[in-house]
C-alpha cells in the first residue's frame, strides 16, 4: 500500500513539473502576445496620424492645382473687361462726336 502511495506521489510530482513547464511556456507566450497587441496599437495610431497627414497633403495639392486655373480665369476676365471697356469708350466717343 505504501508503495502505491509513493508511486502516486512520484507521478504527481512529475505532473507538477510538466505543468510548471507548460505554465512557464504559456507565460512567455502571453508576454509575446501582449507585446504584439501593444505594437499593433502603436501601428494603428501611426496609421491614423499618417492618414490625417495624407488628407492634409491632398487638400494642399488640390489647392495648388486650382491656383493656375484661377489665375487664368482672372486673366481672361481682365482681358474681356478691357475689350468691353474699349468698345464702350469707342461707342461713347462716336456718339459724342
Secondary structure in CASP SS format (residue, H / E / C, confidence):
PFRMAT SS
TARGET T0000
AUTHOR 0000-0000-0000
METHOD secondary structure of the structure
MODEL  1
X C 1.00
X H 1.00
X H 1.00
X H 1.00
X H 1.00
X H 1.00
X H 1.00
X H 1.00
X H 1.00
X H 1.00
X H 1.00
X H 1.00
X H 1.00
X H 1.00
X H 1.00
X H 1.00
X H 1.00
X H 1.00
X H 1.00
X H 1.00
X H 1.00
X H 1.00
X H 1.00
X H 1.00
X H 1.00
X H 1.00
X H 1.00
X H 1.00
X H 1.00
X H 1.00
X H 1.00
X H 1.00
X H 1.00
X H 1.00
X H 1.00
X H 1.00
X H 1.00
X H 1.00
X H 1.00
X H 1.00
X H 1.00
X H 1.00
X H 1.00
X H 1.00
X H 1.00
X H 1.00
X H 1.00
X H 1.00
X H 1.00
X H 1.00
X H 1.00
X H 1.00
X H 1.00
X H 1.00
X H 1.00
X H 1.00
X H 1.00
X H 1.00
X H 1.00
X H 1.00
X H 1.00
X H 1.00
X H 1.00
X H 1.00
X H 1.00
X H 1.00
X H 1.00
X H 1.00
X H 1.00
X H 1.00
X H 1.00
X H 1.00
X H 1.00
X H 1.00
X H 1.00
X H 1.00
X H 1.00
X H 1.00
X H 1.00
X H 1.00
X H 1.00
X H 1.00
X H 1.00
X H 1.00
X H 1.00
X H 1.00
X H 1.00
X H 1.00
X H 1.00
X H 1.00
X H 1.00
X H 1.00
X H 1.00
X H 1.00
X H 1.00
X H 1.00
X C 1.00
END
